[in-house]
Amino acid sequence: MLLIVFAAAAIVIFLRFVIQKNFSVGDSIVRFLMNTFHLRENVALLIYRLTFYNNIEVITLIVILVFLVIIFKFSISWFTKYFDEVSAGMDKLAEESDAEITLSSELDFMENKLNQIKNNLERQKKAALDAEQRKNDLVVYLAHDIKTPLTSVIGYLSLLDEAPDMPSEQKAKYVGITLEKAYRLEQLINEFFEITRFNLQTIVLNKEKINLLFMLQQMADEFYPMLTPPLERQVSVNVPDGLTLWGDADKLARVFNNILKNAIAYSYENSVIDISAKEQDENIVITFMNQGNPIPQEKLETIFEKFFRLDTSRSTNTGGAGLGLAIAKEIVNAHGGNIFVQSNTEKTVFTVVLPQKQEKDKLSA
């Protein structure tokens, strides 16, 4: 545009110089007036001087204005073309198409930016659809799992109601089965509440000094019924005596429970689940190692997401709502720590890293 302006100015200056210095131009104008309007030479010359020669500045200004109007119109149409391209590119952001946005070479920076935004929007949309699908799957899974124990509870209670004279041994057996199914039903219902509670609430931490060895040994003892025959699994706790941690005991116990429950559910028969802890720099590192089928690499990054279930078969024994590890990660993050998993054909290791010391006035996250 600057080149056009300079060119216009140069042309105007050149015309002004030609009119002022080149008498042949003036003679041509005088002859034109004489021939066209049949004027005498002195009259045509006078008109030329009064109209053109003496008003060269005004004529120059008019010519400049004309050129500026032409240039302005050209510039507006030029910019409008680019705005139209950008507008069309923005319209394509809302289109469900894999085609990339293409603009003029002068707008490469804008083309790259729009394509980046389009890719981000597509990724966010896919993530939202995946989350919605997992949530829908969760409803189907839990509806199926709730129906199974509920049917058993109703069935056994009906038998007890219809046969009041049932032998005490058989009655005790049916009552035991009914109670077991009722506990399972309670667990599934609680998982429904977890979905809302951990989506809407901020985790509040009530921190205290924790004896880590005592906590992990007590937790291992609580899981003893899950380790008994026929699978014959064992839990080994290897934590230095006196190792302490500052945190919310109830919530950290839930983290460790969720991890250990997964380790037990996916361990081989006659295998040992190793729980270890050590000091590292200013952190406490707790690891849960088990031997079992490896977690696929593509699932290692999503295993801590809400509603993610590694057990796609929806087994009643191993399948939950897919919230246990997601909640564990939220609790660990609230403590300022980190949780991650590594898995191969030999072992799967869940690692929890927690700050060893925290200020007592930081009681919530």
N, C-alpha and C positions, 0 to 999 in steps of 0.2 A: 504494500500500500504506500509506503514511504517513497518507493521508486516512482510510482505513478504520480504522486504529488509533486516530486521534484521534476519529473518530466513535464507535467502541466505548467509548472512555473517557468521552466526553461522555454517552452513553446511561446508562452505569453510574452516573456521578455524579448524573445527573438522577433515576434510580430511587432512589438512596440518599436524596436530598433529599426526594423525594415520600414515601418510607416514613417518614422521620423527622419531617417537618413537617406532612404532610397526614394529619390524624386520620381523615378519611373512609376512607382506605385501611385503617388499622388497624381501624376499626369494621367494614368489610366482611370483613376476615379473621376477626374475632371472631364475627360472625354466621354466616360460613361454617362455622366449627368447631361452633357451637351447633346449627345445622341439620343438619349432616352427621353429627356424632357424638353429638348429643343431650346436650350438656354445658350446665351452668349458666353463667350469664354470667361470674361471677367466675372460674370454672375456665378458661373459654375465654380470658378476658383474661390470666390468669396464663400459660397456654401461649403466647399470642401474645407476651407480654413476654419469656418465657424463650427462646422459639424464634426469633423474628424481631427484635424491637426491640433486645434486649440483644446479639444476634449479627450486627448489621448489617454490621460489618467483615468477618466470615467470609463472609457471604452475598455481599457485594460482591466479595470475593476470588474466590469460586466463579464468580460471573457473569463476572468479568474473565477467569478461566482458560478458561471455556467459549467466550467470544468469541475469545480468543487461539487456541484450538484450531481454531475455525471459520476464522479468518483464515489460520492457518498452512496448513491443508488447502487453502484456496482459493489461497494463494500458491504452494504446491507444484504444484498442478495447472496453475496459470498458467505457471510456469517450465518445467514438464515439457512443455507444449505447444510452447514455443519450442525446447527441446532436441530434441524430436522433429522439428521442422521443419528445424533445423540438421543433424541426423543424416540426414534424408532428402535434404537438399541435398548432403551429403558423399557419399552413395551415388551420386548422379547424376554425380559427378566421374568415376567409373569407367565410366559408360555411354557407349557410342559413339553419341551423339546430338548434333544441332546445337541442340537446344532449350536455352534459357537457364534457369538456376535461379531460381525465384521464391519469395520468403519474405514473411512479413507485413511491413507497412509499418514496424513497430517495429524490424525487423531489416534495414533497408536497407543499413546498413554491412556486415553479414555477407553479404548477397546480392551486393553489389558485389565483395567480396573473393573469394567462392566462384566467381563468374563469371570474375574475373580469373585465378584459379588454373586454372579449366577451360580458358580460352583459351590460357594458357601451356602446359598439358599437351598440348593439341591441336597447338600449333605445334611443340613438341618431338617429339611423335610423328610429325608429318608430316616434320620434318627428318630424323629417324632413318630413316623409310621411304625418303625420297629418297636419303639416303646409302647405304642398303643396296641400293637399286635401281641407283645409279650404280656401286657396287662389283660387283654382279652383271653389269651391262653391261660393266664393265671386263674381267671374266673371259671373257665371250663375245667381246669385241673381240680381246683378246690371244690367246685360243685360236684364233680365226679367222686372226689375223695370223701366229701362230707356225706354223700348219699350212701356210700358203702357202709361205714360204721353205723349210720343212723338206721339203715335197713336191718343190720344185725341186732342193734339194741331193741328195735320194735319187735323183731322176730323172737328173740329170747324172752323178752318181757311177756309177749303173748303166750309163749309156752308155759311160763311160770304162772300166768294168770289162769290159763285153761286147765292146768293140772295141779291143783292145790295139794294133792296127796303124793306128789312126786318124791322119790327117795331123797333124803338129805344130801347124799353124796352127789347125785346128779344135779340137785338144785344148787349146791355150792359151785359146781362146775359151771353151770349156766350163769350164775350171778357173777362169777369171776370173769367170764368172757364178756358179759354185758358191761361190767365196770371197766374193763380194758378198752372196749370200743368207745365207751363214754369219755374216757380220758383222751383218746385219739380225736374224738369229735371236739372236745374242749380245746385241744391244741390247734386244730384247724381254724376254729372260730377265733381264737386269739390271734392267729396270723392275719385274719381279716382286719382286726383292730390295729395291728402293727402298721399296715399299709397307710392308714389315715394318720396314726400318731406320729410316725417318723416323717411324714410329708408335711405336716402342719406345725409341729413343735420344734423349738430349739432345744438342743440337748443341754441340760443343766447338770453341771458336774459338782458333786459333793466330795471334795478330795480329802484324803487322809493317808497316813503312812501304811503301806501294805507289805506284809511279809510274803514275798512272792513264792517261796518254797512251800509254805503252809497252804496258800491259796491253790497252787497247782496240784499238790498232793490230795487235798480235799476234793478237788474237782475230779481227779482221776478215780478216787474211791466212789464218787457218785455215779460214774459211768461203768462200774463193775458189772452190773446186770447185762449191759450190752456186749460185754467181752466174754461172757461165759459160753459154754458149748451151744451149738455145734461148731462155731467158727474159731474158738480158742485164740482170740487176739489178746495182746497184753499192752499195757501202757507203762513206759519207763520215764520217770521224772528225774532229770539231772540238772539240779539248780544248786548253786553254792549256798550254804547255810548262812543266814544273815543278810542275804540280798534283799534290799527294800526298794519300794517304788512309791512315788507320790502320785495318787490318782483316785478316781472314783472306783471303789472296790466292787460295788454291785455291777456297774456297767462294764468294767474290765473283765469281771467273771463271765459276763454274758459273751464278750468277745471270744474269750478262750473256750467257753462252752460250745459256741457255734463252730469254731475251727476244729475242735476235737471231735464233735459230732460228725462233721464231714469226713475227717480222717478215718474214724471208725467205720463209717458207712461204706467207704470206698477202698478199704484195705483188704489185702489178700488174707486168706485163712492162715492161721498159725504164724502171723506176722507180729512184729513189735512196733508200736507207735512211740516214737521218742520225742519227749518234750524237754527242751534245754533252754537255759537262759544264761546270759553273761553280760558283764559290763563292757562297753565299747565306747571309747571317748567319754562323752557326757550322756550317753544313752544306755538303756537296757534293751538288749536284743533277745527276744523270745522266739524260738523256732519249734514248729510242730512237723515232724518228719514221719511219713508213712510210706509203706510199699504197696502199690496197687497200680491199676491201669493208669497210664499217664494222661494228664489233661491235654487235649489238643492245643497246639500253639496258638491257633486263631481264637481260642476261647480264654486264653490267659488274661487278655486285656478287658474282657467283658464279664469275667466271673464275679466281680464285685458290684455289678450293676443291679439295680432293683429288678425283681421278677425274673432274673436269669436263673435257669435251672440246668445244671449239668446233666442231670438224670432225665433225659427226654422220654423215658418210658413211664414216668409218673408213678414209680414204685411207691407204695404206701410206706414202706420202711425207710426209704432214702429220700423220697421226694418231699419237698416242702413248698412254701410259697415263693421261694427264690429271694427271700429277704434276709436270711441269716448273715451272709457275708457282706451284703450291702449295709446292713445295720452295724456290723462289726467295723467296717471301714469308717462310717460316720463317727462312731465313738472314738476310734483311734485318732482320726483327724481332729476331733474336738479336744483331745489331749495334746495336740501338737505333734503327733507322731505319724507313722507311715506303716502301711501293710501291703505286702505283695506276695506273689507265689511263683515258684519255679517248679517245673515238672519235666521228667524224662522217663525213660523206660525203667530206670532203677529205683527212683524215689520221687515223691512229691513233697515239697517243703513250703509251708506257710511261715512267713517271717513277719513279726510285729516289732517295730522299733518305737520305743517310747522314751521321752526325756526322763532322766533319772531324778532330776530336781526341778521343781516348778515353784514359783512364788505362790504363797498360800492365799494371796488376795485375788488371784485369778480363778474364780470359782465357777465360771460359766463360759461357754463357747457358743 
